[in-house]
Amino acid sequence: MKQLRSTLKISILAMVVLISACNSKPKSQDSSESAAHKSGENWIQLFNGEDLNDWQIKFKGDELGVNYNNTFRVEDGLLSVSYENWDEWNGKFGHIFYKDEFSNYKLHVVYRFVGNQAKSGPGWAFRNNGLMIHGQSAESMALDQDFPTSIEVQLLGGVTGKGERSTMNLCTPGTNVVMNDSLIEQHCINSTSETQLDDKWVDVMVEVHGGEVIRHFVDGVEVMHYEKPQLDPRDQYYDKMLPLYGDKMISKGTISLQAESSPTQFKTVEVLVLEE
């Protein structure tokens, strides 16, 4: 009887442990938006949810500060790229730049694509936006320049039934990078991310280590990395950019968001500065 009671106690204890384990949520199942933050980290809110006072706007063909057709706006606490005031797309690419430059940091963004692309917008720009990092200053852009010299973390949205389309890709306006010890001169490289469908919110992170390694994450999973961002000598703005950056190798720069014909909303844009 004593042995039976002992066996019964052990069985009950094992069952309690098993139930507790089943009810605990594994760390890997935490949403990346909450898991992105650790206690005591000092995240800088680039977008404050109220206004665009810390940002500069530049549209192709317009002087710095002109918010063409009120495209960049704050609506319901979201930073929105809206085309409701556009009759049709006319080639005026736009960018909104945060006021400060960064070198070593994590950039955390939560975004989604909404609504319809501007009429006559280019096919490649459908549900297309970008996080432009290590960029030139807004003031240094030429009047008719399409895109800032930068590393573009390309955001792409998919549509149910329309096939696969990765996000957090790499594009290189005026720049090159190194991957697997080889200089990459191809303009865009796809990541390994899954397709982000329809109007869902997507949680992404870019981890930037100056002029060394840059990593892209979707929902906490790394989908791409590369290193040694640098100016592209083939680019028409190379001679202008070289003295502005001070070196062919790029170790810091601006952060900007795009307007290239697809309505986009951002509810989080924040930076955690890392120790060098």
CORLIN-V568658 format. One line per field, one symbol per residue. phi: phi as a letter, one per 20 degrees, with the letter a starting at -180 (. if undefined). psi: psi as a letter, one per 20 degrees, with the letter a starting at -180 (. if undefined). burial: 1 if it has 16 or more other C-alpha atoms within 10 Angstrom, else 0. A space follows every 50 residues. Layout:
phi: ???
psi: ???
burial: ???
This chain:
phi: .fffffffffffffffffffffeeeggfeffffeffddgnfdfeefdenc bdfeccdcdgndfgoeegllfebdclmdeddddfeefafcnefcbddffd eccdadddcccbecmdfggmffgfeflcbadedleffffeffgdffcfga deefdcddcgndnebfcledccfmcccdclmdfddffccfeefffdeldf fcdcbcdddledeccdcclndfcabbblfbfeffffegfffgffenaffd caredbddccodgbccdcbbcdfdff
psi: gghggghgghggghgggggghhiqoqhiiqqhghihpqpiqnppohpjjg rkhjqppoqpiqqpionpklgprppkjqoqoqkhjpgrpjjnqqqopqhr qqforpoppprqqqaqqqpjqqhijplpaqoorkrrqhhiqqgkpgqqpr opnppqqrppjjaqoqrlapqmojrrrppljppoipgppqajqrpoqckq pporqpopmcjdqpqpqpkippiqqarlqqqoiiqhjghhhghghiqhpp irarprqrolippqqpipoqpopqq.
burial: 00000000000000000000000000000001100100000010011110 01001111111101001100111100111111100000100111111100 01111111111111001100100001111111111111001100111111 11111111000000111111111111110000010000001110111010 11111111111111111111011111111111000011001100100111 11111111111111111111111100
